Amino acid sequence: MYLHIGNDQLLPERRILGIFDLEITSQSRVTSEFLKRAEQEGVVVDACEDIPKSFLVCDHPYHRQIVYLSQLNSRTLQGRAEEQEKTV
C-alpha cells in the first residue's frame, strides 16, 4: 500500500519509519539537529506547496534514511495510514 503525503507524492507504507509533527518536534534540539543534518546530506524531499506541517522518516535502499516534508498534518497522515490498514 501507498500513503499519499500531498503534492502528488506517494510513499510505500512499508518504508515509513515514523510520522512527526514538525512544529512540536522541531522544538527539540536533537530533532532540529537531525533535520539540519538530513538537509546537509541532501536527503530531504519537499512534498509541499505550502509551509510544511509534518515530516516522515523513511528507509531507502540506497540511503540510510530519507526525510519527506508534508503540508499535511501528522494526524491526517496517521489517519490515512490507519484507514488503509483496515481495508487490507
N, CA, C and O atoms as a GROMACS GRO file, in nm:
protein
  352
    1MET      N    1   0.083  -0.118   0.000
    1MET     CA    2   0.000   0.000   0.000
    1MET      C    3   0.088   0.124   0.000
    1MET      O    4   0.204   0.122   0.042
    2TYR      N    5   0.029   0.232  -0.048
    2TYR     CA    6   0.099   0.359  -0.057
    2TYR      C    7   0.025   0.465   0.022
    2TYR      O    8  -0.098   0.462   0.032
    3LEU      N    9   0.099   0.558   0.078
    3LEU     CA   10   0.041   0.669   0.153
    3LEU      C   11   0.063   0.797   0.074
    3LEU      O   12   0.176   0.831   0.039
    4HIS      N   13  -0.046   0.869   0.047
    4HIS     CA   14  -0.038   0.997  -0.023
    4HIS      C   15  -0.006   1.104   0.080
    4HIS      O   16  -0.082   1.125   0.175
    5ILE      N   17   0.109   1.172   0.062
    5ILE     CA   18   0.153   1.272   0.160
    5ILE      C   19   0.136   1.415   0.110
    5ILE      O   20   0.183   1.509   0.174
    6GLY      N   21   0.070   1.431  -0.003
    6GLY     CA   22   0.047   1.564  -0.060
    6GLY      C   23   0.132   1.588  -0.182
    6GLY      O   24   0.233   1.522  -0.204
    7ASN      N   25   0.090   1.685  -0.261
    7ASN     CA   26   0.163   1.728  -0.380
    7ASN      C   27   0.196   1.611  -0.473
    7ASN      O   28   0.307   1.602  -0.527
    8ASP      N   29   0.101   1.522  -0.492
    8ASP     CA   30   0.115   1.406  -0.580
    8ASP      C   31   0.231   1.314  -0.543
    8ASP      O   32   0.288   1.248  -0.630
    9GLN      N   33   0.265   1.309  -0.416
    9GLN     CA   34   0.375   1.226  -0.368
    9GLN      C   35   0.318   1.104  -0.292
    9GLN      O   36   0.244   1.120  -0.195
   10LEU      N   37   0.354   0.985  -0.338
   10LEU     CA   38   0.310   0.861  -0.274
   10LEU      C   39   0.431   0.789  -0.217
   10LEU      O   40   0.536   0.781  -0.280
   11LEU      N   41   0.416   0.736  -0.095
   11LEU     CA   42   0.524   0.662  -0.031
   11LEU      C   43   0.478   0.521   0.001
   11LEU      O   44   0.366   0.502   0.048
   12PRO      N   45   0.563   0.422  -0.024
   12PRO     CA   46   0.527   0.286   0.018
   12PRO      C   47   0.520   0.280   0.171
   12PRO      O   48   0.616   0.316   0.239
   13GLU      N   49   0.409   0.235   0.224
   13GLU     CA   50   0.391   0.232   0.369
   13GLU      C   51   0.497   0.149   0.439
   13GLU      O   52   0.536   0.180   0.552
   14ARG      N   53   0.545   0.045   0.375
   14ARG     CA   54   0.644  -0.042   0.440
   14ARG      C   55   0.777   0.030   0.461
   14ARG      O   56   0.858  -0.015   0.542
   15ARG      N   57   0.800   0.140   0.392
   15ARG     CA   58   0.924   0.218   0.405
   15ARG      C   59   0.915   0.325   0.514
   15ARG      O   60   1.018   0.379   0.555
   16ILE      N   61   0.795   0.358   0.561
   16ILE     CA   62   0.777   0.466   0.657
   16ILE      C   63   0.816   0.420   0.797
   16ILE      O   64   0.761   0.323   0.850
   17LEU      N   65   0.913   0.490   0.854
   17LEU     CA   66   0.958   0.459   0.989
   17LEU      C   67   0.885   0.542   1.094
   17LEU      O   68   0.867   0.498   1.207
   18GLY      N   69   0.844   0.663   1.056
   18GLY     CA   70   0.774   0.749   1.150
   18GLY      C   71   0.714   0.870   1.084
   18GLY      O   72   0.762   0.918   0.982
   19ILE      N   73   0.606   0.920   1.145
   19ILE     CA   74   0.537   1.041   1.101
   19ILE      C   75   0.541   1.136   1.220
   19ILE      O   76   0.500   1.100   1.330
   20PHE      N   77   0.590   1.258   1.198
   20PHE     CA   78   0.614   1.350   1.308
   20PHE      C   79   0.554   1.487   1.280
   20PHE      O   80   0.557   1.535   1.167
   21ASP      N   81   0.501   1.551   1.385
   21ASP     CA   82   0.451   1.687   1.377
   21ASP      C   83   0.572   1.781   1.378
   21ASP      O   84   0.650   1.779   1.473
   22LEU      N   85   0.588   1.860   1.275
   22LEU     CA   86   0.706   1.943   1.261
   22LEU      C   87   0.714   2.053   1.367
   22LEU      O   88   0.822   2.080   1.419
   23GLU      N   89   0.603   2.114   1.400
   23GLU     CA   90   0.604   2.224   1.497
   23GLU      C   91   0.645   2.174   1.636
   23GLU      O   92   0.725   2.238   1.705
   24ILE      N   93   0.589   2.063   1.677
   24ILE     CA   94   0.618   2.010   1.811
   24ILE      C   95   0.760   1.953   1.820
   24ILE      O   96   0.834   1.985   1.913
   25THR      N   97   0.796   1.871   1.724
   25THR     CA   98   0.926   1.803   1.733
   25THR      C   99   1.044   1.895   1.704
   25THR      O  100   1.154   1.869   1.752
   26SER      N  101   1.023   2.000   1.626
   26SER     CA  102   1.136   2.088   1.594
   26SER      C  103   1.179   2.172   1.714
   26SER      O  104   1.282   2.238   1.709
   27GLN      N  105   1.103   2.170   1.822
   27GLN     CA  106   1.142   2.239   1.944
   27GLN      C  107   1.253   2.164   2.017
   27GLN      O  108   1.321   2.220   2.103
   28SER      N  109   1.271   2.038   1.982
   28SER     CA  110   1.376   1.957   2.042
   28SER      C  111   1.508   1.983   1.971
   28SER      O  112   1.514   1.986   1.848
   29ARG      N  113   1.613   2.001   2.048
   29ARG     CA  114   1.746   2.025   1.991
   29ARG      C  115   1.791   1.906   1.907
   29ARG      O  116   1.849   1.924   1.800
   30VAL      N  117   1.763   1.785   1.955
   30VAL     CA  118   1.805   1.663   1.884
   30VAL      C  119   1.734   1.653   1.749
   30VAL      O  120   1.797   1.621   1.648
   31THR      N  121   1.605   1.681   1.747
   31THR     CA  122   1.530   1.674   1.622
   31THR      C  123   1.575   1.782   1.526
   31THR      O  124   1.588   1.757   1.406
   32SER      N  125   1.598   1.902   1.576
   32SER     CA  126   1.647   2.011   1.491
   32SER      C  127   1.781   1.975   1.428
   32SER      O  128   1.803   2.001   1.310
   33GLU      N  129   1.869   1.914   1.505
   33GLU     CA  130   1.998   1.872   1.452
   33GLU      C  131   1.982   1.760   1.348
   33GLU      O  132   2.052   1.758   1.247
   34PHE      N  133   1.890   1.668   1.375
   34PHE     CA  134   1.863   1.560   1.280
   34PHE      C  135   1.817   1.616   1.146
   34PHE      O  136   1.866   1.576   1.040
   35LEU      N  137   1.722   1.709   1.150
   35LEU     CA  138   1.669   1.768   1.027
   35LEU      C  139   1.776   1.851   0.955
   35LEU      O  140   1.783   1.849   0.832
   36LYS      N  141   1.856   1.923   1.029
   36LYS     CA  142   1.963   2.003   0.969
   36LYS      C  143   2.065   1.911   0.900
   36LYS      O  144   2.109   1.940   0.788
   37ARG      N  145   2.102   1.801   0.966
   37ARG     CA  146   2.197   1.706   0.908
   37ARG      C  147   2.139   1.641   0.783
   37ARG      O  148   2.210   1.624   0.684
   38ALA      N  149   2.012   1.604   0.788
   38ALA     CA  150   1.946   1.543   0.671
   38ALA      C  151   1.947   1.639   0.553
   38ALA      O  152   1.968   1.598   0.439
   39GLU      N  153   1.923   1.766   0.580
   39GLU     CA  154   1.924   1.865   0.472
   39GLU      C  155   2.065   1.881   0.415
   39GLU      O  156   2.082   1.891   0.293
   40GLN      N  157   2.166   1.884   0.501
   40GLN     CA  158   2.305   1.895   0.455
   40GLN      C  159   2.346   1.775   0.370
   40GLN      O  160   2.423   1.788   0.276
   41GLU      N  161   2.293   1.656   0.406
   41GLU     CA  162   2.325   1.534   0.331
   41GLU      C  163   2.243   1.521   0.205
   41GLU      O  164   2.267   1.430   0.125
   42GLY      N  165   2.147   1.610   0.184
   42GLY     CA  166   2.067   1.608   0.062
   42GLY      C  167   1.961   1.499   0.060
   42GLY      O  168   1.922   1.452  -0.047
   43VAL      N  169   1.914   1.458   0.178
   43VAL     CA  170   1.815   1.351   0.182
   43VAL      C  171   1.677   1.401   0.229
   43VAL      O  172   1.598   1.324   0.284
   44VAL      N  173   1.651   1.530   0.207
   44VAL     CA  174   1.520   1.587   0.239
   44VAL      C  175   1.446   1.611   0.108
   44VAL      O  176   1.497   1.674   0.016
   45VAL      N  177   1.324   1.560   0.102
   45VAL     CA  178   1.238   1.579  -0.015
   45VAL      C  179   1.121   1.666   0.028
   45VAL      O  180   1.046   1.630   0.118
   46ASP      N  181   1.105   1.778  -0.037
   46ASP     CA  182   0.998   1.872  -0.006
   46ASP      C  183   0.877   1.837  -0.090
   46ASP      O  184   0.876   1.857  -0.211
   47ALA      N  185   0.773   1.785  -0.025
   47ALA     CA  186   0.649   1.748  -0.094
   47ALA      C  187   0.540   1.850  -0.060
   47ALA      O  188   0.424   1.814  -0.044
   48CYS      N  189   0.579   1.977  -0.050
   48CYS     CA  190   0.486   2.082  -0.008
   48CYS      C  191   0.468   2.187  -0.116
   48CYS      O  192   0.558   2.216  -0.195
   49GLU      N  193   0.351   2.242  -0.118
   49GLU     CA  194   0.325   2.362  -0.195
   49GLU      C  195   0.316   2.480  -0.100
   49GLU      O  196   0.317   2.596  -0.142
   50ASP      N  197   0.307   2.450   0.028
   50ASP     CA  198   0.289   2.550   0.132
   50ASP      C  199   0.388   2.521   0.245
   50ASP      O  200   0.484   2.446   0.227
   51ILE      N  201   0.365   2.579   0.359
   51ILE     CA  202   0.452   2.558   0.475
   51ILE      C  203   0.435   2.415   0.525
   51ILE      O  204   0.322   2.369   0.541
   52PRO      N  205   0.546   2.342   0.548
   52PRO     CA  206   0.535   2.204   0.597
   52PRO      C  207   0.480   2.198   0.739
   52PRO      O  208   0.512   2.280   0.824
   53LYS      N  209   0.395   2.097   0.762
   53LYS     CA  210   0.337   2.076   0.894
   53LYS      C  211   0.389   1.948   0.958
   53LYS      O  212   0.381   1.932   1.079
   54SER      N  213   0.442   1.859   0.876
   54SER     CA  214   0.489   1.732   0.930
   54SER      C  215   0.606   1.682   0.846
   54SER      O  216   0.634   1.732   0.737
   55PHE      N  217   0.674   1.582   0.901
   55PHE     CA  218   0.779   1.516   0.823
   55PHE      C  219   0.772   1.368   0.848
   55PHE      O  220   0.732   1.322   0.956
   56LEU      N  221   0.813   1.292   0.749
   56LEU     CA  222   0.814   1.148   0.757
   56LEU      C  223   0.957   1.100   0.738
   56LEU      O  224   1.029   1.150   0.651
   57VAL      N  225   0.998   1.005   0.818
   57VAL     CA  226   1.130   0.944   0.803
   57VAL      C  227   1.107   0.806   0.742
   57VAL      O  228   1.029   0.726   0.793
   58CYS      N  229   1.176   0.781   0.632
   58CYS     CA  230   1.160   0.656   0.559
   58CYS      C  231   1.295   0.590   0.536
   58CYS      O  232   1.396   0.658   0.518
   59ASP      N  233   1.295   0.458   0.537
   59ASP     CA  234   1.418   0.390   0.498
   59ASP      C  235   1.424   0.388   0.346
   59ASP      O  236   1.323   0.410   0.278
   60HIS      N  237   1.541   0.363   0.294
   60HIS     CA  238   1.562   0.370   0.150
   60HIS      C  239   1.670   0.271   0.113
   60HIS      O  240   1.768   0.256   0.187
   61PRO      N  241   1.657   0.203   0.001
   61PRO     CA  242   1.759   0.102  -0.035
   61PRO      C  243   1.896   0.161  -0.064
   61PRO      O  244   1.996   0.090  -0.052
   62TYR      N  245   1.905   0.289  -0.100
   62TYR     CA  246   2.034   0.347  -0.138
   62TYR      C  247   2.087   0.450  -0.038
   62TYR      O  248   2.202   0.492  -0.048
   63HIS      N  249   2.005   0.490   0.056
   63HIS     CA  250   2.044   0.586   0.158
   63HIS      C  251   2.004   0.528   0.293
   63HIS      O  252   1.921   0.438   0.303
   64ARG      N  253   2.065   0.584   0.397
   64ARG     CA  254   2.030   0.538   0.531
   64ARG      C  255   1.884   0.572   0.560
   64ARG      O  256   1.807   0.486   0.601
   65GLN      N  257   1.846   0.698   0.536
   65GLN     CA  258   1.709   0.743   0.557
   65GLN      C  259   1.680   0.860   0.463
   65GLN      O  260   1.770   0.932   0.421
   66ILE      N  261   1.552   0.875   0.432
   66ILE     CA  262   1.505   0.990   0.354
   66ILE      C  263   1.399   1.060   0.439
   66ILE      O  264   1.318   0.995   0.504
   67VAL      N  265   1.402   1.193   0.439
   67VAL     CA  266   1.304   1.272   0.514
   67VAL      C  267   1.215   1.342   0.413
   67VAL      O  268   1.263   1.413   0.324
   68TYR      N  269   1.084   1.323   0.426
   68TYR     CA  270   0.987   1.389   0.340
   68TYR      C  271   0.913   1.494   0.420
   68TYR      O  272   0.863   1.466   0.530
   69LEU      N  273   0.905   1.615   0.368
   69LEU     CA  274   0.828   1.722   0.430
   69LEU      C  275   0.690   1.724   0.366
   69LEU      O  276   0.677   1.716   0.244
   70SER      N  277   0.587   1.733   0.450
   70SER     CA  278   0.450   1.732   0.400
   70SER      C  279   0.372   1.851   0.454
   70SER      O  280   0.391   1.892   0.568
   71GLN      N  281   0.286   1.905   0.371
   71GLN     CA  282   0.200   2.015   0.415
   71GLN      C  283   0.079   1.964   0.493
   71GLN      O  284   0.002   2.042   0.548
   72LEU      N  285   0.063   1.831   0.497
   72LEU     CA  286  -0.048   1.772   0.569
   72LEU      C  287  -0.012   1.752   0.716
   72LEU      O  288   0.104   1.726   0.749
   73ASN      N  289  -0.110   1.765   0.801
   73ASN     CA  290  -0.094   1.745   0.943
   73ASN      C  291  -0.057   1.600   0.972
   73ASN      O  292  -0.100   1.510   0.901
   74SER      N  293   0.023   1.576   1.075
   74SER     CA  294   0.064   1.440   1.109
   74SER      C  295  -0.056   1.352   1.145
   74SER      O  296  -0.055   1.232   1.118
   75ARG      N  297  -0.158   1.410   1.206
   75ARG     CA  298  -0.279   1.332   1.239
   75ARG      C  299  -0.353   1.287   1.112
   75ARG      O  300  -0.405   1.176   1.105
   76THR      N  301  -0.356   1.374   1.014
   76THR     CA  302  -0.419   1.340   0.886
   76THR      C  303  -0.346   1.224   0.821
   76THR      O  304  -0.408   1.128   0.774
   77LEU      N  305  -0.212   1.232   0.819
   77LEU     CA  306  -0.133   1.125   0.759
   77LEU      C  307  -0.151   0.994   0.835
   77LEU      O  308  -0.166   0.887   0.775
   78GLN      N  309  -0.150   1.002   0.968
   78GLN     CA  310  -0.169   0.883   1.050
   78GLN      C  311  -0.306   0.823   1.024
   78GLN      O  312  -0.320   0.701   1.015
   79GLY      N  313  -0.408   0.908   1.013
   79GLY     CA  314  -0.544   0.860   0.984
   79GLY      C  315  -0.552   0.790   0.850
   79GLY      O  316  -0.618   0.687   0.837
   80ARG      N  317  -0.486   0.845   0.750
   80ARG     CA  318  -0.484   0.781   0.617
   80ARG      C  319  -0.418   0.644   0.624
   80ARG      O  320  -0.466   0.548   0.564
   81ALA      N  321  -0.309   0.637   0.697
   81ALA     CA  322  -0.238   0.509   0.710
   81ALA      C  323  -0.324   0.406   0.781
   81ALA      O  324  -0.328   0.290   0.740
   82GLU      N  325  -0.393   0.447   0.886
   82GLU     CA  326  -0.479   0.356   0.960
   82GLU      C  327  -0.598   0.310   0.877
   82GLU      O  328  -0.637   0.193   0.884
   83GLU      N  329  -0.656   0.400   0.798
   83GLU     CA  330  -0.769   0.364   0.712
   83GLU      C  331  -0.727   0.258   0.609
   83GLU      O  332  -0.803   0.166   0.579
   84GLN      N  333  -0.607   0.272   0.555
   84GLN     CA  334  -0.560   0.175   0.457
   84GLN      C  335  -0.535   0.040   0.521
   84GLN      O  336  -0.557  -0.063   0.457
   85GLU      N  337  -0.490   0.038   0.647
   85GLU     CA  338  -0.470  -0.089   0.717
   85GLU      C  339  -0.601  -0.163   0.734
   85GLU      O  340  -0.604  -0.286   0.728
   86LYS      N  341  -0.711  -0.089   0.756
   86LYS     CA  342  -0.842  -0.151   0.775
   86LYS      C  343  -0.893  -0.218   0.648
   86LYS      O  344  -0.966  -0.317   0.654
   87THR      N  345  -0.854  -0.164   0.532
   87THR     CA  346  -0.904  -0.218   0.406
   87THR      C  347  -0.826  -0.339   0.359
   87THR      O  348  -0.866  -0.407   0.265
   88VAL      N  349  -0.713  -0.366   0.423
   88VAL     CA  350  -0.628  -0.479   0.380
   88VAL      C  351  -0.676  -0.607   0.441
   88VAL      O  352  -0.617  -0.712   0.416
   0.00000   0.00000   0.00000
